[in-house]
Amino acid sequence: MATTYTYKARNRSGQITTGKLDGISERDIALKLREKDLLPVSIQEYVASGDVMASVQKSKKIPLKVLTIFCQQFAVMINAGLALMPCISILQQQTGNKVFKEILGTVRTDLETGDSLSKALSRHPKAFPPIMINMVEAGEAGGVLDEVLNRVS
């Protein structure tokens, strides 16, 4: 999955140029810069000033009402036999909270890469309380995720 990076590089005349490029890694960006006859000075992952995930780091916790509705709806879908990925996608589309929508997007990405739900949730400690993460982990281990989500809500 491509990520946007910002860079500073020197051209052949020694002038510094800056810009943004999409790539898989910093090394990938360095190779792209060299192909353009630029010598990389610095390469960093780009974070937009209005980026929702950056605001998550500074924001308050997700409102309890949003988490409660999330857990209730998630439990109903799991109980109905839906797999985790479709559940998270549906919940992401339905939430009205922009920050929570972005968080669910990263949770979905983590699940796609093979992480457990509890591990994916644990990457967002301001959104999901530790007790919830621990209960989800127990529900995964015991095969009773729907029951646990109902209790958490």
N, C-alpha and C positions, 0 to 999 in steps of 0.2 A: 504494500500500500504506500503510495507516494505521500511525502510530507513536504511542506514548503519550508525552505531555508532562506535566511538572509546571508549575504556574504559581503566581504570586502576583499578586493583583489587588486593587484598591480598589473597594468598593461605593460607592453614592451618599452614604452617611454618612461615608465616609473610612476605614472599617475595612478592614484587610487580610484577605483570605481566600486560602486555598491549596487546591489540589486537583490532580486529574489529569484530562486529557481526551485522547481519541484524535483524531488529525488527520493530514493529509497534510504539513503544514509548520507552522512557527512562526506564519506569517501566518494560516493557516487557524485555528489556535487563538486568535489575537488576535481574529479576526472572530467566532468563537463566543463569546468572553468579552464582546465588545461587545454581542452580541445578548442577553446576560443582564444588561445594564446594569453590567458590570464593566469597570474600566479596567486593562489589563494593566500590571504592574510588571516582572515577569520571566517568561520562558518558557524552559524547558530540556527537552531530551530526557530521558525518564525511564530510569534504569538501576537495576534492583532490586539490593538489596545482595547477594542470593544469585544474581544473574544469572550464568549459565554463561559468557557471552561476557566479562563483566567479569573473571571468574576466569581466562579464557584469557590476558588481558593480563598477569596476575601469575604464571601457572603456568609450570611447566617445559615443556620441549619434549614433544611427543607421543612416547610410547615407540616405539623403533625397530621393535619387533615389530608394533605397530599399523600403522605406515607400510608395512612390508614386506608384510603381508597385504593392505592396501589396494591397493598397486601390483600385486600378483600377481592379485588378483581383478578389478581394473579392466582389466588387460591381457587376461585371459581373455574378459571381456564385450565389449571393443572388438574383439578378434579374431573373436568370434562374430557381429559385425555389429550389436551394439546401439549406439544413439546415446548421446551423452554424458549427457543428462538422465536417462534411465532408469537408466544405470549409477550415477550419483551418488546417485539416490534409493534404489536397492537397497543400495548400500554404506552409506548413511546409516542405513537401517533395520537392517542387520546388525551394525554395530559395537557393541561393548559399552562403549566408552569415551565417556562422556557429553560430555566437552569436544570430542572429535573429531566426535561426532554433530552438535553445534551448529555446528562449523566447516563440516562438509559441507553443512549447511542453508544457510549463508551463501554457500558456493561455488555451490550450486544456484541460489540467488537471483541471484547475479552472472551465471551462465550464461543465466538467463532474460531478463536485461536486455541480453544481446548481448555480454557480455565473453568473451574467449577463456579457455580453461581455465588457461593459464599466468598470465594477469592475475588471475583469480579466486584462484588459489593464492597468488600473490605478496602478497595482502592479509593473509596469515597467516604472517608470517616465523618465528614461534615454532613453528609446526606443520610447515611445509614448508621444508626446507633450500634455500638458493639454488641449489645444484647440481641439485637435483631440478626446481626451477622452470625453470631454463635448459634442462635436457634435455627437459622437457615442451614448452617453446616450440619447440625444434628438431624434436621429433616432430610437432608440429602443422604446422609449416612444410613438413616433408618427407612428411607423410601416413603416418608410421610410428609413430604414438602407441603402439600395442600393443607394438611391439618396444622402444621406449624405456622404457615402464613395466616390461617384463620385466627390462631391464638395470638400472633403478633399484632394483628389488627385490633 
